[in-house]
Protein backbone atom coordinates (compact mmCIF):
# COMPACT_ATOMS: atom_id res chain seq x y z
CA UNK A 1 0.00 0.00 0.00
CA UNK A 2 1.50 3.31 -1.04
CA UNK A 3 1.38 6.52 0.97
CA UNK A 4 -1.43 8.08 -1.07
CA UNK A 5 -3.68 5.04 -0.65
CA UNK A 6 -2.94 4.92 3.06
CA UNK A 7 -3.78 8.62 3.46
CA UNK A 8 -7.04 8.22 1.53
CA UNK A 9 -8.05 5.23 3.67
CA UNK A 10 -7.23 7.16 6.86
CA UNK A 11 -9.34 10.09 5.67
CA UNK A 12 -12.31 7.87 4.82
CA UNK A 13 -12.17 6.26 8.26
CA UNK A 14 -11.88 9.67 9.90
CA UNK A 15 -14.94 10.94 8.05
CA UNK A 16 -16.90 7.86 9.07
CA UNK A 17 -15.98 8.39 12.74
CA UNK A 18 -16.85 12.11 12.56
CA UNK A 19 -20.27 11.41 11.05
CA UNK A 20 -21.06 8.62 13.52
CA UNK A 21 -20.00 10.68 16.52
CA UNK A 22 -21.90 13.76 15.31
CA UNK A 23 -25.02 11.60 14.92
CA UNK A 24 -24.67 10.24 18.45
CA UNK A 25 -23.75 13.57 20.06
CA UNK A 26 -26.61 15.53 18.51
CA UNK A 27 -29.08 12.62 18.49
CA UNK A 28 -29.70 12.90 14.75
CA UNK A 29 -29.81 10.34 11.97
CA UNK A 30 -26.64 9.26 10.22
CA UNK A 31 -28.05 10.74 7.02
CA UNK A 32 -28.51 14.15 8.66
CA UNK A 33 -25.03 13.97 10.20
CA UNK A 34 -23.58 13.08 6.81
CA UNK A 35 -25.37 16.01 5.20
CA UNK A 36 -24.07 18.40 7.87
CA UNK A 37 -20.52 17.14 7.59
CA UNK A 38 -20.29 17.17 3.80
CA UNK A 39 -21.74 20.70 3.63
CA UNK A 40 -19.25 22.00 6.19
CA UNK A 41 -16.10 23.99 5.61
CA UNK A 42 -14.39 21.46 7.85
CA UNK A 43 -14.98 18.67 5.31
CA UNK A 44 -13.20 20.73 2.68
CA UNK A 45 -10.31 21.49 5.03
CA UNK A 46 -9.92 17.82 5.89
CA UNK A 47 -10.09 16.87 2.22
CA UNK A 48 -7.35 19.38 1.34
CA UNK A 49 -5.30 18.63 4.46
CA UNK A 50 -5.28 22.26 5.59
CA UNK A 51 -2.83 22.78 8.47
CA UNK A 52 -2.86 19.07 9.30
CA UNK A 53 -6.44 19.31 10.58
CA UNK A 54 -7.08 15.74 9.44
CA UNK A 55 -4.78 14.45 12.19
CA UNK A 56 -6.85 15.84 15.06
CA UNK A 57 -9.01 13.46 17.08
CA UNK A 58 -12.46 12.96 15.56
CA UNK A 59 -14.18 14.05 18.78
CA UNK A 60 -12.23 17.30 18.78
CA UNK A 61 -13.14 17.84 15.13
CA UNK A 62 -16.84 17.35 15.90
CA UNK A 63 -16.60 19.85 18.76
CA UNK A 64 -14.95 22.36 16.44
CA UNK A 65 -17.58 21.75 13.78
CA UNK A 66 -20.40 22.29 16.28
CA UNK A 67 -18.84 25.52 17.55
CA UNK A 68 -17.77 27.07 14.27
CA UNK A 69 -20.58 26.01 11.94
CA UNK A 70 -23.63 26.20 14.19
CA UNK A 71 -25.86 27.23 11.29
CA UNK A 72 -25.53 23.73 9.81
CA UNK A 73 -26.95 22.17 12.94
CA UNK A 74 -30.30 23.94 12.83
QUINOR-V787628 format. One record per backbone hydrogen bond with DSSP energy under -0.5 kcal/mol. CO is the residue of the C=O (numbers start at 1). NH is the residue of the N-H. Records with the same first field share a line. If there is no record, write none. Layout:
CO = NH  NH
This chain:
2 = 6
3 = 7
4 = 8
5 = 9
6 = 10
7 = 11
8 = 12
9 = 13
10 = 14
11 = 15
12 = 16
13 = 17
14 = 18
15 = 19
16 = 20
17 = 21
18 = 22
19 = 23
20 = 24
21 = 25
22 = 26
23 = 27  28
29 = 33
30 = 34
31 = 35
32 = 36
33 = 37
34 = 38
35 = 39
36 = 39
37 = 40  43
40 = 44
41 = 45
42 = 46
43 = 47
44 = 48
45 = 49  50
49 = 52
50 = 53
52 = 55
53 = 56
57 = 61
58 = 62
59 = 63
60 = 64
61 = 65
62 = 66
63 = 67
64 = 68
65 = 69
69 = 72
70 = 73
71 = 74
